[in-house]
Amino acid sequence: MKKVFQILSNAATSRHRTCSKSLSRFLSWRQIHSDPSQLASFGIAFDIDGVILRGDTPIGGSPQALRKLYDPSGALRIPYVFLTNGGGVPESKRATELTKLLSVHVLPAQVIQGHSPFKNLVPRFENELIIAVGKGEPAAVMSEYGFKNVISIDQYASYFENIDPLSHFKHWTNQLARYDKCSSKEKGMRNDPCSERVKAVFIVSDSVDWSRDIQVLCDILSTGGLPGKERSSQPPLYYANDDLSYQGLFPTERLGMGAFRIALESIYNRTNCKAMQYTSYGKPNPSVFKNAENVLMQVERSTIRHHNIEQSPFKTFYMIGDNPLVDIRGAKEAGHPWFSILTRTGVFKGTKHILYPADMVVDTVEEAVDYILRRESF
């Protein structure tokens, strides 16, 4: 009997110690979320292509890396955003795609795409006819921003007979049928766009049909927005980014929006007296990084558990990218408090870039996150 009592006593003592350890861990975890000194004093901006994904495939341990930014309950504990020059779909749809691919909950507010700054131009062009160019859903992107009179270049070109002299040789039957269906529906809803002046052109994402798009854009830009009419002053032209190349699924880099801009500009300037005027957004523009700072602060405010805690300024912003000419250059030109980290899973494959050396070079995004957590003692 004495032996049985001793066994029960030892078991009770063991349970007490286990409960004490669990309680200690719980209190320690709770303190992290209630003690202002334990709140993250830094934020992270991730490039997507070549860092987080290649095509639709996660790379570099990206799902594991992102999960380290959440607490055991699934709540975000370290604010981060995706800062990409890519796009072509609304931020809400991109957030849903990333959530599925990476197995973490991504908010639309955490997605900053190359064309995101276009929303700032709504007050100027809200009711004006504008043309949206690029793959994906360029018109849907602009409509979601608040532009009320937007047409994709696919639909716009369909209104003009013979505007693309090579259309008969392009056998994209399924895609063309879809565009024809959409344009036919819109024809009954709007005035004839052939007689309506285009007030601005937005290159939302990479052009799918360079020959047609360059031809149609030269017509729009050289005639003041009325293709087929007399020459007139050029309407405003905006690019979501100026990337010469990017890392896709093919082993070597692919030509990007910057290459398309060079082609269009070269042809336009050779056929017009005045040089083409344009505005480019996206990395490495310092204003993009300044906007990312503001978004990270907003993400931080939305994830603080105790709203009576006064928010302190971030001490460091981390940019994790794969392109020295875009990601690292942008972080360096943005200046303090940006810290640049270069991965070898995308465009960059070396040890140190001569023109724009990163503050830190790692193999993968998971290594980058681990380095940040060690550096921040978080």
DRENSEGU-487694 format. One record per residue (C-alpha): x, y, z; chain. Coordinates in Angstrom, 1 decimal, always signed. Each point is the difference from the previous one (the first is absolute). Layout:
residues N
     px     py     pz chaine
      X      Y      Z      A
...
This chain:
residues 378
     px     py     pz chaine
   +0.0   +0.0   +0.0      A
   +2.9   +2.3   +0.9      A
   +1.5   -0.8   -3.4      A
   -3.2   +0.8   -1.9      A
   -0.3   +3.3   +1.9      A
   +3.6   +0.9   -1.0      A
   -0.7   -0.8   -3.6      A
   -3.2   +2.3   +0.0      A
   +2.0   +2.7   +1.8      A
   +2.8   -0.1   -2.6      A
   -2.6   +0.1   -2.8      A
   -1.7   +3.0   +1.6      A
   +3.4   +1.8   +0.3      A
   +0.8   -0.8   -3.6      A
   -3.3   +1.4   -1.2      A
   +0.5   +3.1   +2.1      A
   +3.4   +0.5   -1.6      A
   -1.4   -0.5   -3.5      A
   -2.9   +2.4   +0.7      A
   +2.5   +2.5   +1.4      A
   +2.2   -0.2   -3.2      A
   -3.1   +0.3   -2.2      A
   -1.2   +3.0   +1.9      A
   +3.5   +1.5   -0.1      A
   +0.1   -0.4   -3.8      A
   -3.5   +1.5   -0.3      A
   +0.8   +3.0   +2.1      A
   +3.2   +0.5   -1.9      A
   -1.9   -0.2   -3.3      A
   -2.7   +2.4   +1.4      A
   +2.7   +2.4   +1.0      A
   +1.3   +0.2   -3.5      A
   -3.4   +1.3   -1.1      A
   -0.6   +2.3   +2.9      A
   +3.4   +1.5   +0.8      A
   +0.7   +2.9   -2.4      A
   +3.8   -0.8   +0.2      A
   -0.7   -3.4   -1.5      A
   -1.9   +1.3   -3.1      A
   +1.9   -0.2   -3.3      A
   +2.0   +3.2   -0.7      A
   +0.5   -1.1   -3.6      A
   -1.9   -0.9   -3.1      A
   +0.8   -2.2   -3.0      A
   -0.7   +0.6   -3.7      A
   +0.2   -3.1   -2.3      A
   +0.4   -0.1   -3.7      A
   -2.1   -2.8   -1.5      A
   +1.4   -1.3   -3.3      A
   +3.4   -1.7   +0.6      A
   -0.3   +0.4   +3.8      A
   -3.3   -1.5   +1.1      A
   -1.2   -1.6   -3.2      A
   +1.2   -1.2   -3.3      A
   -3.2   -0.1   -2.1      A
   -2.5   -1.4   +2.4      A
   +2.5   -2.1   +1.9      A
   +1.3   +1.0   +3.4      A
   +3.9   +0.2   +0.1      A
   +2.7   +0.4   +2.6      A
   -2.1   -1.3   +2.9      A
   -2.4   +3.0   -0.3      A
   -3.0   -1.6   +1.7      A
   +2.1   -0.9   +3.0      A
   +1.7   +3.4   +0.0      A
   -3.4   +1.8   +0.1      A
   -1.4   -2.2   +2.7      A
   +2.8   +1.2   +2.3      A
   -1.6   +3.4   -0.1      A
   -3.2   -1.2   +1.7      A
   -0.6   -1.1   +3.6      A
   -1.2   -3.5   +1.0      A
   -3.6   +1.2   -0.3      A
   +0.4   +1.1   -3.6      A
   +0.1   +3.7   +0.8      A
   +2.5   +2.2   -1.7      A
   +2.8   +1.1   +2.3      A
   +2.5   +1.5   -2.4      A
   -1.5   +2.4   -2.7      A
   +0.9   -0.8   -3.6      A
   -1.1   +0.9   -3.5      A
   +0.6   -1.3   -3.5      A
   +1.7   +2.7   -2.0      A
   +0.0   -1.1   -3.6      A
   +0.2   +1.6   -3.4      A
   -2.3   -2.7   -1.4      A
   -3.7   +0.2   -0.3      A
   -2.8   -0.3   -2.5      A
   -2.7   -1.0   +2.6      A
   -1.6   +1.9   +2.8      A
   +1.8   +0.0   +3.4      A
   -3.0   -1.9   +1.5      A
   +0.3   -2.8   -2.5      A
   +3.8   -0.1   +0.4      A
   -0.3   -0.3   +3.8      A
   -2.4   -2.9   -0.4      A
   +2.5   -1.8   -2.4      A
   +2.9   +0.5   +2.4      A
   -2.1   -1.3   +2.9      A
   -0.6   -3.2   -1.8      A
   +3.5   -0.4   -1.3      A
   +1.8   +0.8   +3.2      A
   -2.4   -1.3   +2.7      A
   -0.1   +3.3   +1.9      A
   -2.7   +2.6   +0.2      A
   +0.9   +2.9   -2.3      A
   -2.0   +3.2   +0.1      A
   -0.6   +2.1   -3.1      A
   +1.6   +2.9   +1.9      A
   +3.3   -2.0   +0.2      A
   +0.3   -0.2   -3.8      A
   +1.7   +3.0   -1.7      A
   +0.2   -0.6   -3.7      A
   +1.7   +2.1   -2.7      A
   -3.3   +1.6   -1.0      A
   -1.2   +0.7   +3.5      A
   +1.0   +3.7   -0.2      A
   -2.4   +0.4   -3.0      A
   -2.9   +0.3   +2.5      A
   +1.5   +3.5   +0.9      A
   -0.9   +1.2   -3.5      A
   -3.8   -0.8   +0.4      A
   -0.9   +3.7   +0.8      A
   +1.7   +1.1   -3.3      A
   -1.4   -2.7   -2.3      A
   -3.1   -1.4   +1.8      A
   -2.5   +0.6   -2.8      A
   +2.4   +0.3   -2.9      A
   +0.5   -2.7   -2.6      A
   +3.2   -1.8   +0.8      A
   +1.7   -3.1   -1.5      A
   +1.4   -2.8   +2.1      A
   +2.7   -2.2   -1.5      A
   +1.4   -3.3   +1.1      A
   -0.5   -3.7   +0.9      A
   -2.6   -1.1   +2.5      A
   -2.8   +2.4   +0.8      A
   +1.3   +3.5   -0.6      A
   -3.4   +1.6   -0.4      A
   -1.3   -1.7   +3.1      A
   +2.9   +1.2   +2.0      A
   -0.6   +3.6   -1.0      A
   -3.8   -0.3   +0.6      A
   +0.6   -1.3   +3.5      A
   +2.2   +3.1   +0.6      A
   -3.0   +2.2   -0.9      A
   +0.5   +0.9   -3.7      A
   -3.4   +0.0   -1.6      A
   +0.7   +0.2   -3.7      A
   +2.8   -2.6   -0.7      A
   +0.5   -2.4   -2.9      A
   +2.7   -2.6   -0.4      A
   +2.1   +0.4   -3.1      A
   -1.4   -3.4   -1.2      A
   -3.5   +1.4   +0.0      A
   +1.0   +3.4   -1.3      A
   +1.9   -1.5   -3.0      A
   -3.1   -2.1   -0.9      A
   -2.0   +3.2   -0.7      A
   +2.4   +1.1   -2.9      A
   -0.1   -2.1   -3.1      A
   +3.5   -0.7   -1.4      A
   +1.8   +1.9   +2.8      A
   +2.2   -3.1   +0.5      A
   +1.1   -1.1   -3.6      A
   +1.3   -3.3   +1.4      A
   -3.2   -1.0   +1.8      A
   -1.0   -2.5   -2.7      A
   +3.2   -2.0   +0.6      A
   -0.6   -0.3   +3.8      A
   -1.9   -3.1   +0.8      A
   -0.8   +0.6   +3.6      A
   -3.6   -1.1   -0.6      A
   -1.1   -0.7   +3.6      A
   +1.5   +3.2   +1.4      A
   -1.4   +2.2   -2.9      A
   -3.4   -1.5   +0.4      A
   +0.0   +0.9   +3.7      A
   +1.1   +3.5   -0.8      A
   -2.6   +0.4   -2.7      A
   -2.8   -1.1   +2.4      A
   +1.1   +2.5   +2.5      A
   +0.4   +2.8   -2.5      A
   -3.4   -0.8   -1.6      A
   -1.7   +0.4   +3.4      A
   +1.7   +3.3   +0.6      A
   -0.9   +1.3   -3.4      A
   -3.6   +0.2   +1.1      A
   +0.9   +1.8   +3.2      A
   +2.3   +2.8   -1.1      A
   +0.3   +2.5   -2.8      A
   +2.2   -0.8   -3.0      A
   +3.6   +0.1   +1.4      A
   +1.3   +0.6   -3.5      A
   -1.2   +3.6   +0.2      A
   +0.8   +0.4   +3.7      A
   +3.4   +1.5   +0.8      A
   +2.3   -2.2   +2.1      A
   +1.2   +2.1   +2.9      A
   +2.6   -2.3   +1.5      A
   +1.7   -3.4   -0.6      A
   +1.1   -2.3   +2.9      A
   +2.4   -2.9   -0.5      A
   -1.4   -2.1   +2.9      A
   +2.0   -3.2   -0.7      A
   +2.2   -1.6   -2.7      A
   -1.4   +0.3   -3.5      A
   -1.2   -3.3   -1.5      A
   +0.1   +1.1   -3.7      A
   +2.9   +2.4   -0.5      A
   -0.5   +0.6   -3.8      A
   -3.7   +0.9   +0.4      A
   +0.4   +2.0   +3.2      A
   +3.0   +2.1   -1.3      A
   -2.0   +0.7   -3.2      A
   -3.2   +1.0   +1.9      A
   +1.9   +2.0   +2.6      A
   +1.9   +1.9   -2.6      A
   -3.4   +0.9   -1.7      A
   -1.4   +1.1   +3.4      A
   +3.0   +2.0   +1.1      A
   +0.7   +1.7   -3.3      A
   -3.6   +1.2   -0.6      A
   -0.8   +1.3   +3.4      A
   -2.2   -3.0   +0.8      A
   -1.9   -0.3   -3.3      A
   +1.5   -2.7   -2.2      A
   -0.3   +0.6   -3.7      A
   -0.3   +3.8   +0.4      A
   +2.5   +2.8   -0.4      A
   +3.1   +0.2   +2.2      A
   -0.5   +1.8   +3.3      A
   +1.6   +0.3   +3.5      A
   +0.8   -3.3   +1.8      A
   -2.3   -1.1   +2.8      A
   +1.6   -1.1   +3.3      A
   +1.7   -3.4   +0.1      A
   +0.6   -1.9   +3.2      A
   +2.0   -3.2   +0.6      A
   -0.5   -2.2   +3.1      A
   +3.8   -0.8   +0.0      A
   +3.1   +0.3   -2.2      A
   +1.5   -3.4   +0.6      A
   +2.2   -1.0   -3.0      A
   -0.2   -3.7   +1.0      A
   -1.2   -2.3   +2.6      A
   +0.4   -3.7   +1.1      A
   -2.8   -2.2   -1.2      A
   -0.3   -3.8   -0.5      A
   +2.6   +0.0   -2.7      A
   +3.6   -0.5   +1.2      A
   +1.1   +3.5   -1.2      A
   -1.6   +3.3   +0.4      A
   -3.0   +1.2   -2.1      A
   -0.6   +3.4   -1.4      A
   -2.2   +2.2   +2.1      A
   -2.0   +3.2   -0.2      A
   +3.2   +2.1   -0.2      A
   +0.9   -1.8   -3.3      A
   -3.5   +0.7   -1.3      A
   +0.4   +3.7   +0.9      A
   +3.3   +0.2   -1.9      A
   -1.5   -1.6   -3.1      A
   -3.1   +2.3   +0.0      A
   +2.1   +3.1   +0.8      A
   +2.5   -0.8   -2.8      A
   -2.7   -0.4   -2.6      A
   -2.0   +2.9   +1.2      A
   +3.0   +2.4   +0.0      A
   +1.0   -1.1   -3.5      A
   -3.5   +0.7   -1.4      A
   -0.8   +3.2   +1.9      A
   +1.7   +3.4   +0.3      A
   -0.3   +0.1   +3.8      A
   +1.4   -2.6   +2.3      A
   -2.4   -2.2   +1.9      A
   -0.9   +1.2   +3.5      A
   -0.7   -2.6   +2.7      A
   -0.1   -0.6   +3.8      A
   +1.3   -3.2   +1.5      A
   -0.9   -1.4   +3.5      A
   +1.2   -3.1   +1.8      A
   +3.3   -0.8   +1.6      A
   +2.7   +1.4   +0.1      A
   -2.0   +3.3   +0.3      A
   +0.6   +1.3   +3.6      A
   -3.7   +1.1   +0.2      A
   -1.0   -3.7   -0.2      A
   +2.1   -0.8   +3.0      A
   -1.4   +3.0   +1.9      A
   -3.5   -1.3   -0.7      A
   +1.1   -3.4   +1.2      A
   +1.1   +1.6   +3.3      A
   -3.5   +1.5   +0.4      A
   -1.7   -3.3   -0.8      A
   +2.2   -1.9   +2.5      A
   -1.0   +2.5   +2.7      A
   -3.7   -0.6   -0.9      A
   +0.5   -3.8   +0.2      A
   +1.7   +0.5   +3.4      A
   -2.9   +2.0   +1.3      A
   -2.5   -2.6   -1.2      A
   +1.9   -2.8   +1.8      A
   +0.7   +1.5   +3.4      A
   -2.1   -2.0   +2.5      A
   -0.3   +2.8   +2.6      A
   -1.0   +3.2   -1.8      A
   +0.8   +2.2   +2.9      A
   +3.7   -0.6   -0.7      A
   +1.6   +3.0   -1.7      A
   +1.7   -1.0   -3.3      A
   +3.7   +0.7   -0.2      A
   +1.8   +0.7   -3.3      A
   +1.6   -3.0   -1.7      A
   +3.8   -0.1   +0.5      A
   +0.6   -2.1   -3.1      A
   -1.7   -0.9   -3.3      A
   +1.3   -3.1   -1.7      A
   -0.2   -0.5   -3.8      A
   +0.4   -3.6   -1.1      A
   +0.5   -0.2   -3.8      A
   +1.8   -1.9   -2.8      A
   +0.8   +2.9   -2.3      A
   +2.8   +2.4   +0.9      A
   -1.0   +2.6   -2.7      A
   -3.6   +0.2   +1.4      A
   -0.3   -1.3   +3.6      A
   +3.4   +0.8   +1.4      A
   +0.4   +3.3   -1.9      A
   -3.4   +1.1   +1.1      A
   +0.7   -0.8   +3.7      A
   +3.4   +1.8   -0.2      A
   -1.5   +3.1   -1.6      A
   -2.8   +0.1   +2.5      A
   +2.7   +0.2   +2.7      A
   -0.3   -0.4   +3.7      A
   -1.6   -2.0   +1.6      A
   -0.1   -2.5   -3.0      A
   +2.2   -3.1   +0.2      A
   +0.4   -2.0   -3.2      A
   +0.2   -3.8   -0.2      A
   +0.7   -1.8   -3.3      A
   -0.9   -3.6   -0.7      A
   +1.4   -2.3   -2.6      A
   -3.2   -1.6   -1.1      A
   -0.9   +2.4   -2.8      A
   +1.9   +2.5   -2.2      A
   +3.1   +0.2   +2.2      A
   +2.3   -3.1   +0.2      A
   +3.4   +1.5   +1.1      A
   +1.6   +1.1   +3.3      A
   +0.0   +3.8   -0.3      A
   -1.5   +2.4   -2.5      A
   +2.6   +2.6   -1.2      A
   -2.4   +3.0   -0.4      A
   -2.6   -0.7   +2.7      A
   +1.4   -2.3   +2.7      A
   -2.5   -1.2   +2.5      A
   +0.4   +0.3   +3.8      A
   -0.3   -3.7   +0.2      A
   +0.0   -2.9   -2.6      A
   -1.6   -3.3   +0.7      A
   -1.1   -3.1   -2.0      A
   -3.8   +0.0   +0.8      A
   -2.7   +2.1   +1.5      A
   -0.2   -2.4   +3.0      A
   +3.6   +0.8   +0.8      A
   -0.8   +3.7   -0.4      A
   -2.8   -0.2   +2.6      A
   +2.1   -2.0   +2.4      A
   +2.8   +2.6   -0.3      A
   -2.5   +2.8   +0.7      A
   -1.4   -1.8   +3.1      A
   +3.5   -0.5   +1.3      A
   +1.1   +3.5   -0.7      A
   -3.1   +1.4   +1.7      A
   +0.3   -2.5   +2.9      A
   -3.7   -0.6   -0.5      A
